[in-house]
Amino acid sequence: MWKKQFSNIFVFRGYLAGVTEARNSLLPVRNDHRKIMRFVYDLFYVICTYNDVLNIGKSEGLKANFYSHLYFGLYYESECNLELAQEYIVKATDNYKVDDYMWYLAVVHKQVRKWN
């Protein structure tokens, strides 16, 4: 459940107040068993790099690849960089199909944005 809250808080705060304010309002999350999500969280806090997240996504498999691309897309969307947001969300949905509610949510997001 925190995944949905995490992305919603960051993206909407990014739109309203800027990425710095969104970063400052992130809820603390610790001890997530999914390595990719720990790295995504660290990326939003500028503790690791994009390459770190991509490398973990690759090493952890299909689902981790999906999440790395999805959260890159959401991050760029929070910065109002819609070109990169579209690139990563489309990659997440088209290249890393997983049976996960977040994948289905990403597909709806892509359709609503008309990023087909």
C-alpha positions as CSV (number, residue, x, y, z in Angstrom):
1,M,0.0,0.0,0.0
2,W,2.8,2.4,0.7
3,K,3.9,2.3,-3.0
4,K,0.6,4.0,-4.0
5,Q,0.9,6.6,-1.3
6,F,4.5,7.2,-1.9
7,S,4.1,7.9,-5.6
8,N,0.9,9.9,-5.1
9,I,2.4,12.1,-2.5
10,F,5.6,12.7,-4.4
11,V,3.9,13.4,-7.8
12,F,1.2,15.7,-6.5
13,R,3.5,17.5,-4.1
14,G,5.9,17.9,-7.0
15,Y,3.2,19.5,-9.1
16,L,2.0,21.8,-6.4
17,A,5.1,22.9,-4.6
18,G,8.1,21.6,-6.5
19,V,10.3,18.6,-6.2
20,T,12.3,19.8,-3.2
21,E,9.1,20.3,-1.2
22,A,7.8,16.9,-2.3
23,R,11.1,15.3,-1.2
24,N,10.8,17.0,2.2
25,S,7.3,15.6,2.7
26,L,8.0,12.0,1.9
27,L,6.9,9.6,4.6
28,P,9.7,7.6,6.1
29,V,9.7,4.0,4.9
30,R,12.2,1.5,6.2
31,N,12.8,-2.3,6.0
32,D,11.0,-2.9,2.7
33,H,11.8,-6.4,1.7
34,R,11.9,-5.4,-2.0
35,K,15.4,-4.2,-2.9
36,I,14.2,-2.1,-5.8
37,M,11.8,-0.1,-3.7
38,R,14.5,0.7,-1.2
39,F,16.6,2.0,-4.1
40,V,13.7,4.0,-5.5
41,Y,13.1,5.6,-2.2
42,D,16.8,6.4,-1.9
43,L,16.7,7.9,-5.4
44,F,13.8,10.3,-4.4
45,Y,16.0,11.3,-1.4
46,V,19.0,11.7,-3.7
47,I,21.0,9.0,-1.8
48,C,21.6,6.9,-4.9
49,T,21.7,7.5,-8.7
50,Y,19.5,6.6,-11.6
51,N,22.1,4.1,-12.7
52,D,22.0,2.4,-9.3
53,V,18.2,2.0,-9.6
54,L,18.4,0.7,-13.2
55,N,21.2,-1.8,-12.3
56,I,19.1,-3.1,-9.3
57,G,16.1,-3.3,-11.6
58,K,18.1,-5.4,-14.1
59,S,19.6,-7.7,-11.5
60,E,16.3,-8.3,-9.7
61,G,14.2,-9.3,-12.7
62,L,11.1,-8.3,-14.6
63,K,9.1,-6.9,-11.7
64,A,12.0,-4.8,-10.5
65,N,12.6,-3.5,-14.0
66,F,8.9,-2.5,-14.2
67,Y,9.1,-0.6,-10.9
68,S,12.4,1.2,-11.7
69,H,10.9,2.5,-15.0
70,L,7.5,3.3,-13.4
71,Y,9.0,5.4,-10.7
72,F,11.4,7.2,-13.0
73,G,8.3,8.1,-15.0
74,L,6.5,9.4,-11.9
75,Y,9.6,11.2,-10.8
76,Y,9.9,13.0,-14.1
77,E,6.2,13.7,-14.1
78,S,6.6,15.4,-10.7
79,E,9.2,17.6,-12.3
80,C,6.8,18.4,-15.1
81,N,9.1,16.8,-17.6
82,L,6.4,15.1,-19.5
83,E,8.6,13.9,-22.3
84,L,10.8,11.7,-20.0
85,A,7.7,10.8,-17.9
86,Q,6.1,9.4,-21.0
87,E,9.2,7.6,-22.1
88,Y,9.6,5.7,-18.8
89,I,6.0,5.0,-18.1
90,V,5.5,3.7,-21.6
91,K,8.6,1.5,-21.2
92,A,7.4,0.2,-17.9
93,T,4.0,-0.8,-19.3
94,D,5.1,-2.0,-22.7
95,N,8.4,-3.8,-21.9
96,Y,7.8,-5.1,-18.4
97,K,4.3,-6.5,-18.1
98,V,3.8,-8.0,-14.7
99,D,0.6,-9.3,-13.0
100,D,0.6,-6.6,-10.4
101,Y,-2.0,-3.9,-9.6
102,M,0.6,-1.2,-10.1
103,W,1.2,-2.4,-13.6
104,Y,-2.5,-2.1,-14.3
105,L,-2.6,1.3,-12.7
106,A,0.4,2.4,-14.9
107,V,-1.5,1.2,-18.0
108,V,-4.5,3.3,-17.0
109,H,-2.2,6.3,-16.3
110,K,-0.7,5.9,-19.8
111,Q,-4.1,5.7,-21.4
112,V,-5.5,8.8,-19.5
113,R,-2.4,10.7,-20.6
114,K,-2.9,9.4,-24.2
115,W,0.7,8.1,-24.3
116,N,-0.2,5.1,-26.5
